[in-house]
Amino acid sequence: MRELISRIKRPLKNERGDIPVFACFFVTGVIMLVTFLLLFFSVQINCINIRNGIKMELNNLSASIYADTYRSQRESNFSEYLNTLYQSSSYKSQLENIVLDGLESKISLSTDDYTIRNTDLEFSIDGDRMEYVFTCEVDFFIKMFGSNYPVITQEIRLTGYHNTKF
């Protein structure tokens, strides 16, 4: 038994500076695992930052829609406003540009780490409230150990509501 314990302790008390091959592979594996975890969490943190920026811009969009719907209700032409919302691509693109411009002022739409693409803003009436859905895709560029890896694509979809009174 003592011989077994001394055999185990000998590599640990090795004063020659030799490193066993197993220890090299173990340390390399741990470093690769930590690197992968850091990369994974950086993608998650970037997704959270992008979502928060979009949420703030959807709140601003709600305020803009509120001003438009209040004005149209006061002028008794709310149905005309809804027709404009559904049929006018220029008005929808104007609202989408409001969201994208505000988002770009908060975060970059394209960096070395990610690119936001395929943005879309859709509207629908759900009961007594107006629903708007913002969707986009974020491509994350993975660079690890000096190599580029396939792009990770995350879809972000956020929904907001604006209560209306008919």
C-alpha positions, 0 to 999 in steps of 0.5 A: 500500500505504501508503495502505491501511495509513494508511486502516486506522490512521486509525479506530484513531488517531481522536482525535475520540472517534467510535466506528464503528457496527461497533464498537458492534455488535461490543461489544454482541454480545460482551456478549450472548455473555458474558451468555449463557455466564454464564447457561448456566454458572449453570444448570449450577452450580445443577444440580451443587449440587442433584445433590450435595445429593441424593447426600448425602441418598441416602447418609443414606437408605441409612443409614436403610434399612440400619437397617431392613433390619438390624432386619428381618433380625435378626428374620427378617422381611425379606420382610415389610419388602420387602412394606412397602416395595413396598405401603405408600405411607405408608412410601415417602412417609416415606422420600421425605420424609426425602430432601426434608427433608434436601435442603431443609436443604442447599439451597432447593427453590424460589428466584427462579432455580429450582424443584424439582418432581415428586420421586419415589423408587422402589425395586426389588430387583436381585440381592442389593441394593436399588436406589432411584432418585430423580428430580426436575425442576428449572425454571430461570427465565431473566431476561436483558436485562430480559425473562423467557424460557421456563423451562429444565427439567432432569431429575435422576435419581440411583440408589443401592444398598443391599446386602442379605443374604438 
